[in-house]
Amino acid sequence: MGKMNQCLKRVFIAFNAMFAIFGALMIYGLIRSSTYSHQLSAVGSPSMGWAWVFALGVLGTAGLGIFAGCSEKPLVLKIFAGFMGVGMIVMMIFGIICAAGKQQMKAVFQDDKVAKTLLHDPGMRQMLDHLQAEGQCCGITSASNWGGDIPSSCSCGSGYMMYTSPGCKAKPQTCSKYIFAVLDTVFSIVFGIFFGFAAVALLGLLISLLMLHQIKRHDNAGASFDMKGY
């Protein structure tokens, strides 16, 4: 029989296993998005380094939690509880950085030079081309972002006249508002994740302290029984 409540132990291990999977998925996503992160970092957007720190931290801490729950070792649980306390503070700091980063990213996408630099990447060009067709817009800040190679997604309502053709009526807006809407959604989700993780870290801290209390009570009860038997 273990030193702690077995139901609590299983919940604790499952809880950490779920976050280990989440951390692994984050790492996979960061690897897939590495091309775009290099492009954005080159024009002054926030670095993805903190995202890597966060993903690896989640995976490592979750692995430590699984080991702590399986081993029932007080020292490992204390280390895990310490990580939870530090993690709660770090998540709140990351949430504040995320709020500031949203404004920085908007400033990046409002710069014509940055827009032209981004469109040198084939993947970014393809993404914007698709957005233009869906959002009935043209360019990041203006149609001039494309230079002389304006795609058919910037064509007029007739469907065959190009944006710069004589008599063609220009589309009324650029794609910046759609990009900003996506950025707002992404940053709101990330902001919620950080503060959600802060709450989860607090919960993990409380559960680990409860488990430490159960182990200590079990050990003290065993010591008392041995003394009486002696």
MDAnalysis code that builds the backbone (N, CA, C; Angstrom):
import MDAnalysis as mda
import numpy as np

u = mda.Universe.empty(690, n_residues=230, atom_resindex=np.repeat(np.arange(230), 3), trajectory=True)
u.add_TopologyAttr("name", ["N", "CA", "C"] * 230)
u.add_TopologyAttr("resid", np.arange(1, 231))
u.add_TopologyAttr("resname", ["MET", "GLY", "LYS", "MET", "ASN", "GLN", "CYS", "LEU", "LYS", "ARG", "VAL", "PHE", "ILE", "ALA", "PHE", "ASN", "ALA", "MET", "PHE", "ALA", "ILE", "PHE", "GLY", "ALA", "LEU", "MET", "ILE", "TYR", "GLY", "LEU", "ILE", "ARG", "SER", "SER", "THR", "TYR", "SER", "HIS", "GLN", "LEU", "SER", "ALA", "VAL", "GLY", "SER", "PRO", "SER", "MET", "GLY", "TRP", "ALA", "TRP", "VAL", "PHE", "ALA", "LEU", "GLY", "VAL", "LEU", "GLY", "THR", "ALA", "GLY", "LEU", "GLY", "ILE", "PHE", "ALA", "GLY", "CYS", "SER", "GLU", "LYS", "PRO", "LEU", "VAL", "LEU", "LYS", "ILE", "PHE", "ALA", "GLY", "PHE", "MET", "GLY", "VAL", "GLY", "MET", "ILE", "VAL", "MET", "MET", "ILE", "PHE", "GLY", "ILE", "ILE", "CYS", "ALA", "ALA", "GLY", "LYS", "GLN", "GLN", "MET", "LYS", "ALA", "VAL", "PHE", "GLN", "ASP", "ASP", "LYS", "VAL", "ALA", "LYS", "THR", "LEU", "LEU", "HIS", "ASP", "PRO", "GLY", "MET", "ARG", "GLN", "MET", "LEU", "ASP", "HIS", "LEU", "GLN", "ALA", "GLU", "GLY", "GLN", "CYS", "CYS", "GLY", "ILE", "THR", "SER", "ALA", "SER", "ASN", "TRP", "GLY", "GLY", "ASP", "ILE", "PRO", "SER", "SER", "CYS", "SER", "CYS", "GLY", "SER", "GLY", "TYR", "MET", "MET", "TYR", "THR", "SER", "PRO", "GLY", "CYS", "LYS", "ALA", "LYS", "PRO", "GLN", "THR", "CYS", "SER", "LYS", "TYR", "ILE", "PHE", "ALA", "VAL", "LEU", "ASP", "THR", "VAL", "PHE", "SER", "ILE", "VAL", "PHE", "GLY", "ILE", "PHE", "PHE", "GLY", "PHE", "ALA", "ALA", "VAL", "ALA", "LEU", "LEU", "GLY", "LEU", "LEU", "ILE", "SER", "LEU", "LEU", "MET", "LEU", "HIS", "GLN", "ILE", "LYS", "ARG", "HIS", "ASP", "ASN", "ALA", "GLY", "ALA", "SER", "PHE", "ASP", "MET", "LYS", "GLY", "TYR"])
u.atoms.positions = np.array([
    [0.843, -1.195, 0.000],
    [0.000, 0.000, 0.000],
    [0.879, 1.246, 0.000],
    [0.533, 2.267, -0.816],
    [1.338, 3.469, -0.921],
    [1.196, 4.373, 0.286],
    [2.005, 5.390, 0.305],
    [2.004, 6.329, 1.418],
    [0.941, 7.408, 1.271],
    [0.356, 7.514, 0.093],
    [-0.634, 8.570, -0.142],
    [-1.906, 7.974, -0.730],
    [-2.939, 8.771, -0.766],
    [-4.212, 8.351, -1.335],
    [-4.011, 7.971, -2.797],
    [-4.391, 6.742, -3.172],
    [-4.124, 6.232, -4.518],
    [-4.926, 6.959, -5.585],
    [-6.127, 7.377, -5.243],
    [-6.939, 8.132, -6.206],
    [-6.269, 9.474, -6.512],
    [-5.803, 10.152, -5.469],
    [-5.100, 11.419, -5.650],
    [-3.819, 11.208, -6.457],
    [-3.130, 10.126, -6.192],
    [-1.894, 9.818, -6.914],
    [-2.158, 9.632, -8.397],
    [-3.213, 8.879, -8.744],
    [-3.530, 8.644, -10.157],
    [-3.912, 9.947, -10.863],
    [-4.705, 10.770, -10.180],
    [-5.103, 12.060, -10.755],
    [-3.868, 12.928, -10.994],
    [-2.959, 12.925, -10.037],
    [-1.728, 13.716, -10.131],
    [-0.872, 13.258, -11.315],
    [-0.719, 11.955, -11.482],
    [0.083, 11.419, -12.594],
    [-0.592, 11.703, -13.937],
    [-1.911, 11.505, -14.004],
    [-2.639, 11.774, -15.246],
    [-2.577, 13.258, -15.606],
    [-2.670, 14.092, -14.596],
    [-2.588, 15.540, -14.761],
    [-1.254, 15.935, -15.400],
    [-0.173, 15.370, -14.889],
    [1.156, 15.680, -15.424],
    [1.381, 15.037, -16.790],
    [0.814, 13.853, -17.012],
    [0.945, 13.203, -18.320],
    [0.284, 14.041, -19.410],
    [-0.859, 14.637, -19.076],
    [-1.561, 15.485, -20.037],
    [-0.690, 16.683, -20.432],
    [-0.024, 17.285, -19.440],
    [0.812, 18.440, -19.738],
    [2.118, 18.050, -20.419],
    [2.575, 16.833, -20.192],
    [3.744, 16.343, -20.931],
    [3.408, 16.231, -22.417],
    [2.212, 15.734, -22.724],
    [1.767, 15.640, -24.120],
    [1.633, 17.038, -24.717],
    [1.078, 17.966, -23.924],
    [0.919, 19.344, -24.390],
    [2.288, 19.974, -24.700],
    [3.260, 19.749, -23.821],
    [4.607, 20.277, -24.048],
    [5.237, 19.693, -25.296],
    [5.042, 18.395, -25.519],
    [5.591, 17.751, -26.722],
    [4.937, 18.317, -27.987],
    [3.633, 18.569, -27.936],
    [2.939, 19.148, -29.088],
    [3.417, 20.573, -29.355],
    [3.695, 21.318, -28.301],
    [4.222, 22.665, -28.471],
    [5.578, 22.647, -29.164],
    [6.428, 21.718, -28.750],
    [7.748, 21.595, -29.373],
    [7.606, 21.247, -30.853],
    [6.687, 20.336, -31.163],
    [6.434, 19.969, -32.557],
    [5.969, 21.183, -33.359],
    [5.053, 21.976, -32.772],
    [4.562, 23.169, -33.449],
    [5.655, 24.205, -33.671],
    [6.544, 24.358, -32.697],
    [7.646, 25.304, -32.834],
    [8.621, 24.875, -33.921],
    [8.834, 23.569, -34.032],
    [9.711, 23.063, -35.097],
    [9.100, 23.345, -36.465],
    [7.781, 23.125, -36.575],
    [7.106, 23.356, -37.858],
    [7.096, 24.839, -38.234],
    [7.025, 25.719, -37.237],
    [6.928, 27.155, -37.507],
    [8.280, 27.853, -37.491],
    [9.362, 27.086, -37.449],
    [10.691, 27.687, -37.335],
    [11.013, 28.603, -38.516],
    [10.539, 28.270, -39.720],
    [10.816, 29.092, -40.901],
    [10.225, 30.479, -40.744],
    [8.960, 30.538, -40.318],
    [8.308, 31.832, -40.160],
    [8.890, 32.614, -38.987],
    [9.290, 31.916, -37.933],
    [9.850, 32.606, -36.766],
    [11.166, 33.290, -37.127],
    [11.980, 32.656, -37.986],
    [13.230, 33.275, -38.422],
    [12.947, 34.528, -39.250],
    [11.931, 34.445, -40.097],
    [11.574, 35.592, -40.920],
    [11.111, 36.759, -40.052],
    [10.248, 36.485, -39.073],
    [9.710, 37.544, -38.224],
    [10.766, 38.104, -37.294],
    [11.638, 37.250, -36.781],
    [12.714, 37.721, -35.901],
    [13.661, 38.651, -36.639],
    [13.852, 38.391, -37.934],
    [14.767, 39.200, -38.727],
    [14.266, 40.621, -38.922],
    [12.943, 40.827, -38.792],
    [12.394, 42.172, -38.987],
    [11.948, 42.805, -37.680],
    [12.373, 42.224, -36.552],
    [12.172, 42.891, -35.273],
    [11.014, 42.393, -34.441],
    [10.384, 41.280, -34.801],
    [9.301, 40.749, -33.986],
    [9.889, 40.029, -32.767],
    [9.046, 39.763, -31.738],
    [9.564, 39.075, -30.556],
    [10.174, 37.726, -30.900],
    [11.256, 37.369, -30.244],
    [11.946, 36.111, -30.503],
    [11.113, 34.923, -30.025],
    [11.296, 33.792, -30.733],
    [10.592, 32.570, -30.338],
    [11.358, 31.817, -29.255],
    [12.490, 32.362, -28.811],
    [13.287, 31.685, -27.788],
    [12.516, 31.434, -26.520],
    [11.692, 32.422, -26.115],
    [10.895, 32.251, -24.894],
    [9.861, 31.147, -25.060],
    [9.346, 30.995, -26.282],
    [8.377, 29.916, -26.530],
    [9.039, 28.558, -26.343],
    [10.314, 28.441, -26.783],
    [11.058, 27.198, -26.588],
    [11.291, 26.938, -25.099],
    [11.652, 27.984, -24.368],
    [11.862, 27.835, -22.919],
    [10.582, 27.363, -22.253],
    [9.467, 27.953, -22.654],
    [8.175, 27.592, -22.066],
    [7.821, 26.138, -22.378],
    [7.960, 25.743, -23.659],
    [7.603, 24.383, -24.070],
    [8.466, 23.339, -23.365],
    [9.778, 23.589, -23.333],
    [10.686, 22.646, -22.664],
    [10.435, 22.621, -21.159],
    [10.099, 23.781, -20.601],
    [9.795, 23.841, -19.168],
    [8.554, 23.038, -18.821],
    [7.527, 23.151, -19.656],
    [6.296, 22.382, -19.425],
    [6.574, 20.885, -19.504],
    [7.317, 20.478, -20.550],
    [7.612, 19.052, -20.730],
    [8.469, 18.520, -19.577],
    [9.515, 19.261, -19.205],
    [10.407, 18.814, -18.138],
    [9.727, 18.756, -16.784],
    [8.936, 19.796, -16.471],
    [8.247, 19.831, -15.173],
    [7.193, 18.733, -15.090],
    [6.490, 18.494, -16.196],
    [5.488, 17.425, -16.206],
    [6.150, 16.061, -16.011],
    [7.302, 15.856, -16.657],
    [8.039, 14.603, -16.456],
    [8.480, 14.433, -15.013],
    [8.933, 15.528, -14.394],
    [9.325, 15.473, -12.984],
    [8.122, 15.141, -12.111],
    [6.964, 15.704, -12.438],
    [5.750, 15.428, -11.668],
    [5.336, 13.966, -11.755],
    [5.455, 13.392, -12.953],
    [5.116, 11.969, -13.120],
    [6.044, 11.114, -12.270],
    [7.329, 11.423, -12.298],
    [8.293, 10.668, -11.494],
    [8.025, 10.843, -9.999],
    [7.683, 12.078, -9.600],
    [7.402, 12.344, -8.187],
    [6.194, 11.549, -7.713],
    [5.146, 11.495, -8.557],
    [3.950, 10.762, -8.175],
    [4.181, 9.261, -8.104],
    [4.951, 8.732, -9.044],
    [5.211, 7.283, -9.060],
    [6.139, 6.858, -7.928],
    [7.161, 7.673, -7.647],
    [8.162, 7.285, -6.642],
    [7.721, 7.572, -5.218],
    [6.833, 8.563, -5.050],
    [6.376, 8.997, -3.729],
    [7.543, 9.438, -2.839],
    [8.569, 10.010, -3.462],
    [9.722, 10.475, -2.703],
    [9.513, 11.933, -2.292],
    [9.611, 12.237, -0.994],
    [9.366, 13.605, -0.526],
    [10.270, 14.640, -1.170],
    [11.553, 14.303, -1.366],
    [12.484, 15.268, -1.942],
    [12.064, 15.664, -3.351],
    [11.680, 14.664, -4.160],
    [11.263, 14.949, -5.539],
    [9.990, 15.783, -5.548],
    [9.066, 15.462, -4.633],
    [7.830, 16.239, -4.536],
    [8.110, 17.681, -4.118],
    [9.072, 17.867, -3.226],
    [9.431, 19.227, -2.808],
    [10.026, 20.016, -3.975],
    [10.858, 19.344, -4.770],
    [11.430, 20.006, -5.952],
    [10.320, 20.386, -6.933],
    [9.386, 19.446, -7.128],
    [8.257, 19.716, -8.022],
    [7.425, 20.883, -7.508],
    [7.161, 20.906, -6.202],
    [6.394, 22.006, -5.614],
    [7.114, 23.336, -5.817],
    [8.443, 23.312, -5.698],
    [9.219, 24.528, -5.942],
    [9.082, 25.010, -7.373],
    [9.133, 24.057, -8.317],
    [8.952, 24.415, -9.724],
    [7.558, 24.993, -9.964],
    [6.557, 24.445, -9.286],
    [5.202, 24.955, -9.447],
    [5.091, 26.399, -8.944],
    [5.721, 26.679, -7.813],
    [5.686, 28.033, -7.283],
    [6.383, 29.019, -8.212],
    [7.570, 28.631, -8.693],
    [8.314, 29.490, -9.628],
    [7.552, 29.603, -10.948],
    [6.995, 28.476, -11.405],
    [6.259, 28.472, -12.666],
    [5.056, 29.396, -12.638],
    [4.369, 29.449, -11.501],
    [3.207, 30.329, -11.386],
    [3.613, 31.786, -11.604],
    [4.741, 32.174, -11.009],
    [5.229, 33.551, -11.168],
    [5.678, 33.804, -12.602],
    [6.399, 32.828, -13.172],
    [6.913, 32.976, -14.546],
    [5.764, 33.092, -15.547],
    [4.707, 32.295, -15.363],
    [3.575, 32.352, -16.281],
    [2.911, 33.719, -16.250],
    [2.826, 34.320, -15.093],
    [2.232, 35.652, -14.990],
    [3.118, 36.681, -15.693],
    [4.430, 36.526, -15.568],
    [5.357, 37.437, -16.261],
    [5.232, 37.264, -17.772],
    [5.165, 36.000, -18.225],
    [5.006, 35.737, -19.655],
    [3.702, 36.332, -20.185],
    [2.649, 36.270, -19.382],
    [1.377, 36.860, -19.791],
    [1.497, 38.358, -20.026],
    [2.236, 39.035, -19.156],
    [2.459, 40.479, -19.313],
    [3.304, 40.753, -20.555],
    [4.346, 39.924, -20.782],
    [5.187, 40.076, -21.975],
    [4.357, 39.861, -23.241],
    [3.446, 38.904, -23.184],
    [2.582, 38.608, -24.331],
    [1.718, 39.816, -24.683],
    [1.175, 40.485, -23.670],
    [0.343, 41.665, -23.908],
    [1.153, 42.770, -24.579],
    [2.419, 42.935, -24.155],
    [3.284, 43.947, -24.774],
    [3.709, 43.521, -26.179],
    [3.920, 42.221, -26.384],
    [4.350, 41.704, -27.676],
    [3.309, 41.885, -28.758],
    [2.028, 41.892, -28.379],
    [0.967, 42.080, -29.373],
    [1.099, 43.441, -30.049],
    [1.353, 44.476, -29.263],
    [1.512, 45.812, -29.835],
    [2.758, 45.888, -30.708],
    [3.811, 45.196, -30.306],
    [5.041, 45.186, -31.093],
    [4.818, 44.508, -32.436],
    [4.082, 43.403, -32.446],
    [3.808, 42.693, -33.691],
    [2.952, 43.546, -34.625],
    [1.992, 44.272, -34.087],
    [1.167, 45.150, -34.915],
    [2.018, 46.227, -35.568],
    [2.949, 46.781, -34.808],
    [3.845, 47.801, -35.360],
    [4.692, 47.224, -36.482],
    [5.120, 45.966, -36.336],
    [5.920, 45.302, -37.365],
    [5.142, 45.206, -38.671],
    [3.882, 44.784, -38.593],
    [3.088, 44.578, -39.804],
    [2.581, 45.883, -40.418],
    [2.757, 47.007, -39.741],
    [2.355, 48.294, -40.305],
    [3.493, 48.974, -41.069],
    [4.652, 48.371, -41.067],
    [5.835, 48.939, -41.733],
    [5.931, 48.394, -43.161],
    [5.959, 49.297, -44.152],
    [6.020, 48.882, -45.559],
    [7.282, 48.086, -45.863],
    [8.422, 48.500, -45.307],
    [9.680, 47.803, -45.568],
    [9.641, 46.383, -45.008],
    [9.048, 46.253, -43.833],
    [8.921, 44.926, -43.219],
    [8.021, 44.043, -44.065],
    [6.919, 44.627, -44.563],
    [5.984, 43.860, -45.394],
    [6.679, 43.321, -46.643],
    [7.481, 44.151, -47.272],
    [8.201, 43.704, -48.478],
    [9.219, 42.615, -48.136],
    [9.867, 42.762, -46.984],
    [10.839, 41.753, -46.555],
    [10.154, 40.410, -46.312],
    [8.993, 40.443, -45.677],
    [8.254, 39.213, -45.404],
    [7.838, 38.512, -46.692],
    [7.483, 39.290, -47.695],
    [7.001, 38.701, -48.944],
    [8.115, 38.102, -49.792],
    [9.352, 38.217, -49.356],
    [10.439, 37.505, -50.032],
    [10.372, 36.002, -49.746],
    [9.680, 35.645, -48.673],
    [9.567, 34.227, -48.313],
    [8.411, 33.597, -49.093],
    [8.652, 32.505, -49.838],
    [7.586, 31.873, -50.640],
    [6.391, 31.432, -49.799],
    [6.661, 30.909, -48.613],
    [5.566, 30.462, -47.755],
    [4.676, 31.611, -47.315],
    [5.283, 32.747, -46.977],
    [4.522, 33.923, -46.577],
    [3.728, 34.479, -47.755],
    [4.314, 34.461, -48.945],
    [3.606, 34.920, -50.147],
    [2.374, 34.063, -50.414],
    [2.530, 32.763, -50.271],
    [1.410, 31.856, -50.509],
    [0.306, 32.071, -49.474],
    [0.717, 32.288, -48.227],
    [-0.262, 32.516, -47.165],
    [-1.051, 33.799, -47.412],
    [-0.345, 34.878, -47.790],
    [-1.018, 36.145, -48.050],
    [-1.900, 36.059, -49.289],
    [-1.456, 35.331, -50.292],
    [-2.240, 35.143, -51.512],
    [-3.586, 34.493, -51.179],
    [-3.544, 33.489, -50.308],
    [-4.774, 32.812, -49.891],
    [-5.661, 33.764, -49.087],
    [-5.050, 34.560, -48.207],
    [-5.813, 35.507, -47.392],
    [-6.480, 36.561, -48.260],
    [-5.794, 37.001, -49.308],
    [-6.365, 38.005, -50.202],
    [-7.602, 37.475, -50.915],
    [-7.542, 36.235, -51.332],
    [-8.689, 35.641, -52.027],
    [-9.884, 35.490, -51.088],
    [-9.608, 35.133, -49.825],
    [-10.686, 34.933, -48.858],
    [-11.225, 36.260, -48.323],
    [-10.317, 37.210, -48.061],
    [-10.728, 38.461, -47.414],
    [-11.017, 39.603, -48.352],
    [-10.899, 39.393, -49.673],
    [-11.128, 40.450, -50.659],
    [-10.298, 41.690, -50.333],
    [-8.975, 41.465, -50.137],
    [-8.065, 42.550, -49.801],
    [-6.793, 42.377, -50.623],
    [-5.853, 43.316, -50.478],
    [-4.629, 43.227, -51.268],
    [-3.448, 43.819, -50.508],
    [-2.396, 43.018, -50.311],
    [-1.190, 43.480, -49.645],
    [-1.309, 43.515, -48.134],
    [-0.165, 43.635, -47.471],
    [-0.161, 43.721, -46.009],
    [-0.485, 45.146, -45.573],
    [0.235, 46.122, -46.139],
    [-0.061, 47.530, -45.853],
    [-0.633, 48.235, -47.082],
    [-0.283, 47.740, -48.274],
    [-0.826, 48.275, -49.525],
    [-0.491, 47.294, -50.647],
    [-1.095, 47.512, -51.819],
    [-0.826, 46.637, -52.960],
    [0.619, 46.754, -53.421],
    [1.263, 47.888, -53.107],
    [2.647, 48.101, -53.533],
    [3.618, 47.142, -52.842],
    [3.175, 46.444, -51.789],
    [4.038, 45.460, -51.133],
    [4.489, 44.383, -52.114],
    [3.662, 44.118, -53.130],
    [3.977, 43.072, -54.100],
    [4.935, 43.559, -55.180],
    [5.188, 44.862, -55.225],
    [6.035, 45.392, -56.296],
    [5.314, 45.291, -57.630],
    [5.998, 44.812, -58.635],
    [5.379, 44.670, -59.951],
    [4.796, 43.292, -60.187],
    [4.838, 42.423, -59.209],
    [4.375, 41.038, -59.376],
    [3.122, 40.816, -58.531],
    [2.058, 41.564, -58.851],
    [0.815, 41.479, -58.086],
    [0.055, 40.218, -58.497],
    [-0.325, 39.366, -57.541],
    [-0.988, 38.095, -57.882],
    [-2.429, 38.285, -58.309],
    [-3.000, 37.228, -58.872],
    [-4.374, 37.285, -59.369],
    [-5.388, 37.461, -58.240],
    [-5.021, 37.134, -57.011],
    [-5.938, 37.310, -55.888],
    [-6.216, 38.777, -55.606],
    [-5.415, 39.691, -56.201],
    [-5.650, 41.126, -56.088],
    [-6.469, 41.665, -57.256],
    [-6.978, 40.777, -58.096],
    [-7.689, 41.208, -59.293],
    [-9.007, 41.871, -58.932],
    [-9.570, 42.581, -59.895],
    [-10.837, 43.285, -59.673],
    [-12.015, 42.313, -59.692],
    [-13.195, 42.865, -59.506],
    [-14.389, 42.033, -59.414],
    [-14.665, 41.223, -60.656],
    [-14.188, 41.692, -61.814],
    [-14.421, 40.946, -63.047],
    [-13.672, 39.629, -63.079],
    [-12.616, 39.505, -62.270],
    [-11.926, 38.234, -62.147],
    [-10.769, 38.044, -63.090],
    [-10.601, 38.899, -64.119],
    [-9.489, 38.694, -65.046],
    [-8.625, 39.945, -65.213],
    [-9.098, 41.098, -64.777],
    [-8.318, 42.328, -64.884],
    [-7.464, 42.482, -63.641],
    [-6.195, 42.756, -63.816],
    [-5.296, 42.874, -62.676],
    [-5.519, 44.185, -61.950],
    [-5.037, 44.236, -60.738],
    [-5.214, 45.383, -59.853],
    [-4.760, 46.687, -60.500],
    [-3.708, 46.630, -61.269],
    [-3.137, 47.848, -61.862],
    [-3.593, 48.082, -63.297],
    [-4.524, 47.279, -63.783],
    [-4.973, 47.435, -65.168],
    [-5.801, 48.709, -65.322],
    [-5.776, 49.349, -66.502],
    [-6.563, 50.568, -66.720],
    [-8.049, 50.306, -66.514],
    [-8.718, 51.200, -65.795],
    [-10.148, 51.061, -65.572],
    [-10.519, 50.105, -64.466],
    [-9.535, 49.481, -63.846],
    [-9.819, 48.532, -62.777],
    [-10.023, 49.291, -61.473],
    [-11.095, 49.036, -60.775],
    [-11.388, 49.695, -59.502],
    [-10.627, 49.003, -58.378],
    [-9.831, 49.761, -57.666],
    [-9.008, 49.196, -56.598],
    [-9.858, 48.627, -55.470],
    [-9.377, 47.565, -54.866],
    [-10.057, 47.012, -53.697],
    [-9.937, 48.003, -52.538],
    [-10.974, 48.165, -51.760],
    [-11.023, 49.255, -50.784],
    [-10.092, 49.105, -49.596],
    [-9.623, 47.919, -49.283],
    [-8.801, 47.780, -48.084],
    [-7.635, 46.823, -48.283],
    [-6.628, 47.003, -47.430],
    [-5.511, 46.066, -47.396],
    [-5.883, 44.917, -46.454],
    [-4.977, 43.951, -46.332],
    [-5.247, 42.788, -45.494],
    [-4.822, 43.003, -44.042],
    [-4.375, 44.222, -43.725],
    [-3.848, 44.465, -42.380],
    [-4.896, 44.213, -41.298],
    [-6.142, 44.607, -41.553],
    [-7.149, 44.429, -40.496],
    [-7.438, 42.940, -40.250],
    [-7.342, 42.124, -41.308],
    [-7.533, 40.688, -41.134],
    [-6.349, 40.073, -40.395],
    [-5.147, 40.557, -40.741],
    [-3.952, 40.076, -40.044],
    [-4.006, 40.462, -38.578],
    [-4.438, 41.712, -38.305],
    [-4.528, 42.169, -36.913],
    [-5.597, 41.391, -36.147],
    [-6.680, 41.028, -36.845],
    [-7.722, 40.234, -36.188],
    [-7.179, 38.860, -35.799],
    [-6.379, 38.269, -36.708],
    [-5.753, 36.976, -36.399],
    [-4.769, 37.119, -35.242],
    [-3.957, 38.194, -35.278],
    [-3.002, 38.432, -34.199],
    [-3.706, 38.614, -32.861],
    [-4.809, 39.370, -32.867],
    [-5.564, 39.570, -31.625],
    [-6.067, 38.241, -31.074],
    [-6.576, 37.400, -31.979],
    [-7.083, 36.099, -31.542],
    [-5.967, 35.222, -30.980],
    [-4.839, 35.172, -31.719],
    [-3.710, 34.334, -31.290],
    [-3.159, 34.804, -29.958],
    [-2.938, 36.120, -29.831],
    [-2.370, 36.639, -28.597],
    [-3.343, 36.521, -27.433],
    [-4.641, 36.632, -27.702],
    [-5.626, 36.442, -26.629],
    [-5.607, 35.000, -26.131],
    [-5.466, 34.059, -27.075],
    [-5.383, 32.647, -26.695],
    [-4.122, 32.388, -25.879],
    [-2.981, 32.920, -26.367],
    [-1.713, 32.725, -25.662],
    [-1.756, 33.372, -24.289],
    [-2.344, 34.579, -24.224],
    [-2.487, 35.283, -22.942],
    [-3.308, 34.439, -21.962],
    [-4.414, 33.881, -22.470],
    [-5.248, 33.021, -21.625],
    [-4.515, 31.761, -21.200],
    [-3.680, 31.203, -22.108],
    [-2.913, 29.999, -21.763],
    [-1.942, 30.284, -20.635],
    [-1.238, 31.422, -20.719],
    [-0.256, 31.750, -19.686],
    [-0.913, 31.898, -18.316],
    [-2.003, 32.656, -18.261],
    [-2.655, 32.844, -16.965],
    [-3.404, 31.588, -16.536],
    [-3.842, 30.791, -17.516],
    [-4.419, 29.498, -17.163],
    [-3.373, 28.581, -16.556],
    [-2.158, 28.606, -17.133],
    [-1.063, 27.816, -16.576],
    [-0.660, 28.305, -15.193],
    [-0.781, 29.612, -14.958],
    [-0.481, 30.138, -13.623],
    [-1.450, 29.543, -12.601],
    [-2.734, 29.463, -12.983],
    [-3.720, 28.862, -12.091],
    [-3.461, 27.365, -11.910],
    [-3.072, 26.704, -13.007],
    [-2.761, 25.272, -12.940],
    [-1.539, 25.022, -12.056],
    [-0.529, 25.919, -12.174],
    [0.671, 25.787, -11.336],
    [0.316, 25.931, -9.856],
    [-0.596, 26.849, -9.559],
    [-1.044, 27.000, -8.175],
    [-1.741, 25.727, -7.695],
    [-2.575, 25.136, -8.556],
    [-3.252, 23.894, -8.204],
    [-2.244, 22.772, -7.996],
    [-1.250, 22.682, -8.905],
    [-0.211, 21.663, -8.760],
    [0.578, 21.828, -7.480],
    [0.836, 23.078, -7.104],
    [1.553, 23.352, -5.853],
    [0.750, 22.865, -4.654],
    [-0.549, 23.157, -4.658],
    [-1.396, 22.747, -3.533],
    [-1.509, 21.222, -3.442],
    [-1.646, 20.558, -4.607],
    [-1.761, 19.096, -4.603],
    [-0.462, 18.456, -4.119],
    [0.674, 18.974, -4.580],
    [1.957, 18.405, -4.154],
    [2.183, 18.609, -2.653],
    [1.749, 19.748, -2.128],
    [1.863, 19.981, -0.680],
    [0.959, 19.012, 0.092],
    [-0.228, 18.743, -0.448],
    [-1.127, 17.775, 0.184],
    [-0.515, 16.379, 0.172],
    [0.116, 16.012, -0.947],
    [0.755, 14.703, -1.039],
    [1.930, 14.600, -0.055],
    [2.680, 15.682, 0.079],
    [3.776, 15.684, 1.058],
    [3.241, 15.515, 2.480],
    [2.123, 16.140, 2.742],
    [1.507, 16.003, 4.069],
    [1.082, 14.560, 4.326],
    [0.516, 13.910, 3.307],
    [0.082, 12.519, 3.472],
    [1.284, 11.596, 3.697],
    [2.373, 11.827, 2.963],
    [3.579, 11.004, 3.138],
    [4.160, 11.200, 4.533],
    [4.205, 12.456, 4.973],
    [4.749, 12.748, 6.303],
    [3.892, 12.098, 7.385],
    [2.591, 12.158, 7.235],
    [1.692, 11.548, 8.218],
    [1.855, 10.030, 8.239],
    [2.022, 9.446, 7.051],
    [2.224, 7.999, 6.963],
    [3.524, 7.591, 7.644],
    [4.596, 8.356, 7.379],
    [5.900, 8.037, 7.980],
    [5.867, 8.210, 9.497],
    [5.193, 9.249, 9.969],
    [5.096, 9.473, 11.420],
    [4.275, 8.386, 12.096],
    [3.216, 7.941, 11.402],
    [2.392, 6.866, 11.959],
    [3.196, 5.575, 12.045],
    [4.030, 5.301, 11.039],
    [4.869, 4.111, 11.054],
    [5.900, 4.170, 12.155],
    [6.477, 5.342, 12.370],
    [7.481, 5.495, 13.427],
    [6.859, 5.289, 14.801],
    [5.646, 5.806, 14.996],
    [4.966, 5.641, 16.287],
    [4.651, 4.184, 16.551],
    [4.237, 3.480, 15.496],
    [3.908, 2.066, 15.656],
    [5.166, 1.263, 16.038],
    [6.297, 1.582, 15.398],
    [7.538, 0.868, 15.727],
    [7.984, 1.130, 17.156],
    [7.814, 2.337, 17.622],
    [8.224, 2.667, 18.996],
    [7.366, 1.910, 20.013],
    [6.050, 1.833, 19.726],
    [5.166, 1.112, 20.639],
    [5.488, -0.364, 20.646],
    [5.792, -0.938, 19.473],
    [6.117, -2.349, 19.408],
    [7.403, -2.656, 20.154],
    [8.331, -1.694, 20.082],
    [9.593, -1.903, 20.750],
    [9.414, -1.855, 22.269],
])
